[in-house]
């Protein structure tokens, strides 16, 4: 079975080396991984992500949002979690 590039550890190491050699040393490991995922995503995956972002922005501009506090309260209630102290 062929290994896809996104799952190829050597390709990832080469990508990290390239980032470090091209001024990317200010990137955090998480940022570097995010770049790797973005650059190795399929067109379909990118389009799905962009569509979700567009929908979120439309919801925000239309006022279909709620506060983080309200969302957290609902999640705690739904999953029967206690309030953190």
NUBARO-281330 format. One record per residue: y, x, z of N, C-alpha, C in turn; residue number from 1; residue in three letters. Coordinates in nm, 3 decimals. Atoms other than C-alpha are relative to their C-alpha. Layout:
NUBARO-281330
(rec (Y,X,Z),(Y,X,Z),(Y,X,Z),NUM,"Ala")
...
end
This chain:
NUBARO-281330
(rec (-0.118,0.085,0.000),(0.000,0.000,0.000),(0.124,0.090,0.000),1,"Unk")
(rec (-0.123,-0.079,0.010),(0.338,0.141,-0.099),(0.094,-0.035,0.115),2,"Unk")
(rec (-0.098,0.022,-0.105),(0.599,0.186,0.169),(0.134,-0.031,-0.065),3,"Unk")
(rec (-0.132,0.032,0.051),(0.926,0.013,0.094),(0.100,0.097,0.061),4,"Unk")
(rec (-0.099,-0.097,-0.046),(1.230,0.237,0.126),(0.055,-0.033,0.137),5,"Unk")
(rec (-0.059,0.037,-0.130),(1.371,0.039,0.420),(-0.093,0.036,0.116),6,"Unk")
(rec (0.096,-0.033,-0.104),(1.051,0.118,0.614),(-0.045,0.147,-0.005),7,"Unk")
(rec (0.038,-0.139,0.020),(1.032,0.483,0.504),(0.079,0.090,0.095),8,"Unk")
(rec (-0.065,-0.081,-0.102),(1.111,0.708,0.800),(0.065,0.126,-0.060),9,"Unk")
(rec (-0.059,-0.119,0.063),(1.169,1.016,0.581),(0.127,-0.036,-0.076),10,"Unk")
(rec (-0.120,0.044,0.073),(1.414,0.824,0.363),(0.112,-0.028,0.099),11,"Unk")
(rec (-0.102,0.025,-0.102),(1.595,0.713,0.679),(0.055,0.131,0.055),12,"Unk")
(rec (-0.046,-0.130,-0.049),(1.608,1.070,0.808),(0.094,0.065,-0.101),13,"Unk")
(rec (-0.086,-0.056,0.105),(1.751,1.183,0.474),(0.134,-0.072,-0.003),14,"Unk")
(rec (-0.123,0.079,-0.004),(2.007,0.902,0.495),(0.088,0.046,0.116),15,"Unk")
(rec (-0.076,-0.045,-0.117),(2.112,1.011,0.845),(0.057,0.139,-0.027),16,"Unk")
(rec (-0.049,-0.134,0.033),(2.136,1.374,0.730),(0.118,-0.008,-0.097),17,"Unk")
(rec (-0.107,0.017,0.097),(2.352,1.261,0.439),(0.127,-0.051,0.068),18,"Unk")
(rec (-0.116,0.053,-0.072),(2.580,1.062,0.670),(0.066,0.110,0.083),19,"Unk")
(rec (-0.054,-0.109,-0.082),(2.620,1.362,0.901),(0.071,0.104,-0.087),20,"Unk")
(rec (-0.059,-0.098,0.089),(2.698,1.588,0.607),(0.126,-0.048,-0.070),21,"Unk")
(rec (-0.114,0.057,0.070),(2.959,1.350,0.465),(0.104,-0.059,0.094),22,"Unk")
(rec (-0.102,0.045,-0.093),(3.179,1.305,0.770),(-0.038,-0.121,0.083),23,"Unk")
(rec (0.043,0.117,-0.075),(2.973,1.029,0.926),(-0.039,0.031,0.143),24,"Unk")
(rec (0.042,-0.038,-0.135),(2.927,1.216,1.253),(0.069,-0.085,0.107),25,"Unk")
(rec (-0.065,0.086,-0.098),(3.165,0.970,1.420),(-0.073,-0.135,0.013),26,"Unk")
(rec (0.079,0.124,-0.009),(2.915,0.688,1.356),(-0.089,0.002,0.122),27,"Unk")
(rec (0.100,0.011,-0.106),(2.709,0.563,1.645),(-0.136,-0.018,-0.067),28,"Unk")
(rec (0.132,0.024,0.059),(2.332,0.548,1.591),(-0.016,-0.145,-0.049),29,"Unk")
(rec (0.009,0.140,0.040),(2.362,0.168,1.578),(0.075,-0.026,-0.131),30,"Unk")
(rec (-0.077,0.016,0.123),(2.633,0.185,1.310),(-0.074,0.061,-0.119),31,"Unk")
(rec (0.076,-0.066,0.106),(2.420,0.426,1.108),(-0.118,-0.088,-0.043),32,"Unk")
(rec (0.111,0.089,0.031),(2.122,0.191,1.130),(0.048,-0.124,-0.075),33,"Unk")
(rec (-0.057,0.115,0.071),(2.342,-0.102,1.026),(0.030,0.035,-0.145),34,"Unk")
(rec (-0.028,-0.043,0.137),(2.459,0.093,0.720),(-0.128,0.014,-0.081),35,"Unk")
(rec (0.130,-0.016,0.067),(2.099,0.178,0.634),(-0.055,-0.136,-0.042),36,"Unk")
(rec (0.053,0.134,0.030),(1.996,-0.186,0.653),(0.080,-0.064,-0.113),37,"Unk")
(rec (-0.086,0.058,0.105),(2.294,-0.297,0.442),(-0.031,0.064,-0.135),38,"Unk")
(rec (0.019,-0.070,0.126),(2.238,-0.033,0.178),(-0.140,-0.019,-0.058),39,"Unk")
(rec (0.137,0.017,0.048),(1.866,-0.110,0.155),(-0.045,-0.145,-0.002),40,"Unk")
(rec (0.032,0.143,0.008),(1.884,-0.489,0.159),(-0.008,-0.042,-0.146),41,"Unk")
(rec (0.009,0.054,0.136),(1.789,-0.688,-0.147),(0.126,-0.082,-0.029),42,"Unk")
(rec (-0.113,0.085,0.039),(2.052,-0.879,-0.341),(-0.012,-0.138,0.063),43,"Unk")
(rec (0.023,0.131,-0.061),(1.896,-1.200,-0.210),(0.039,-0.001,0.147),44,"Unk")
(rec (-0.035,-0.010,-0.143),(1.930,-1.086,0.152),(0.151,0.009,0.019),45,"Unk")
(rec (-0.146,-0.012,-0.009),(2.293,-0.986,0.095),(0.067,-0.133,-0.029),46,"Unk")
(rec (-0.058,0.130,0.034),(2.372,-1.321,-0.069),(-0.019,-0.100,0.113),47,"Unk")
(rec (0.025,0.089,-0.113),(2.211,-1.509,0.221),(0.094,0.032,0.116),48,"Unk")
(rec (-0.091,-0.041,-0.108),(2.416,-1.308,0.471),(0.143,-0.043,-0.030),49,"Unk")
(rec (-0.136,0.040,0.038),(2.738,-1.368,0.279),(0.019,-0.151,0.008),50,"Unk")
(rec (-0.009,0.147,-0.007),(2.664,-1.740,0.254),(0.013,-0.045,0.146),51,"Unk")
(rec (-0.008,0.035,-0.142),(2.610,-1.758,0.631),(0.137,0.035,0.058),52,"Unk")
(rec (-0.134,-0.038,-0.047),(2.936,-1.572,0.695),(0.103,-0.098,-0.051),53,"Unk")
(rec (-0.095,0.098,0.057),(3.124,-1.802,0.458),(-0.007,-0.133,0.074),54,"Unk")
(rec (0.017,0.127,-0.070),(2.979,-2.108,0.631),(0.061,0.008,0.140),55,"Unk")
(rec (-0.058,-0.018,-0.132),(3.078,-1.971,0.972),(0.151,-0.002,-0.004),56,"Unk")
(rec (-0.145,0.000,0.013),(3.432,-1.908,0.853),(0.052,-0.140,-0.031),57,"Unk")
(rec (-0.039,0.138,0.030),(3.453,-2.258,0.705),(-0.002,-0.085,0.127),58,"Unk")
(rec (0.010,0.075,-0.125),(3.335,-2.404,1.036),(0.116,0.036,0.094),59,"Unk")
(rec (-0.108,-0.044,-0.088),(3.591,-2.197,1.226),(0.133,-0.059,-0.046),60,"Unk")
(rec (-0.128,0.051,0.052),(3.881,-2.296,0.999),(0.009,-0.152,0.011),61,"Unk")
(rec (0.001,0.146,-0.010),(3.774,-2.663,1.017),(-0.004,-0.048,0.145),62,"Unk")
(rec (0.001,0.037,-0.141),(3.767,-2.653,1.398),(-0.136,-0.041,0.054),63,"Unk")
(rec (0.137,0.034,-0.046),(3.390,-2.697,1.424),(-0.056,0.115,0.083),64,"Unk")
(rec (0.043,-0.107,-0.088),(3.359,-2.445,1.704),(0.007,-0.047,0.144),65,"Unk")
(rec (-0.013,0.025,-0.144),(3.327,-2.435,2.080),(0.009,0.135,0.068),66,"Unk")
(rec (-0.018,-0.126,-0.071),(3.394,-2.177,2.342),(-0.135,0.064,0.032),67,"Unk")
(rec (0.122,-0.073,-0.038),(3.141,-1.910,2.430),(-0.052,-0.052,0.133),68,"Unk")
(rec (0.040,0.052,-0.132),(3.141,-2.048,2.784),(-0.083,-0.127,-0.016),69,"Unk")
(rec (0.075,0.125,0.022),(3.027,-2.391,2.659),(-0.138,0.029,-0.059),70,"Unk")
(rec (0.128,-0.034,0.063),(2.756,-2.235,2.441),(-0.097,0.061,0.101),71,"Unk")
(rec (0.085,-0.064,-0.101),(2.626,-2.024,2.730),(-0.052,-0.102,0.100),72,"Unk")
(rec (0.042,0.105,-0.092),(2.617,-2.323,2.965),(-0.113,-0.082,-0.063),73,"Unk")
(rec (0.104,0.078,0.068),(2.417,-2.518,2.706),(-0.131,0.078,-0.011),74,"Unk")
(rec (0.122,-0.082,0.010),(2.173,-2.229,2.650),(-0.070,0.012,0.135),75,"Unk")
(rec (0.061,-0.009,-0.134),(2.119,-2.190,3.025),(-0.071,-0.130,0.035),76,"Unk")
(rec (0.060,0.131,-0.030),(2.054,-2.562,3.059),(-0.127,-0.020,-0.084),77,"Unk")
(rec (0.113,0.020,0.092),(1.822,-2.571,2.755),(-0.121,0.083,0.041),78,"Unk")
(rec (0.110,-0.091,-0.035),(1.615,-2.275,2.874),(-0.026,0.010,0.149),79,"Unk")
(rec (0.021,0.008,-0.146),(1.633,-2.362,3.244),(0.024,0.135,0.067),80,"Unk")
(rec (-0.038,-0.129,-0.058),(1.807,-2.035,3.332),(0.105,-0.023,0.108),81,"Unk")
(rec (-0.099,0.011,-0.107),(2.009,-1.984,3.648),(0.126,0.075,-0.036),82,"Unk")
(rec (-0.130,-0.065,0.021),(2.372,-1.880,3.657),(-0.008,0.141,0.056),83,"Unk")
(rec (-0.004,-0.137,-0.050),(2.426,-1.505,3.690),(0.112,0.013,0.102),84,"Unk")
(rec (-0.101,-0.021,-0.103),(2.617,-1.389,3.994),(0.086,0.118,-0.032),85,"Unk")
end
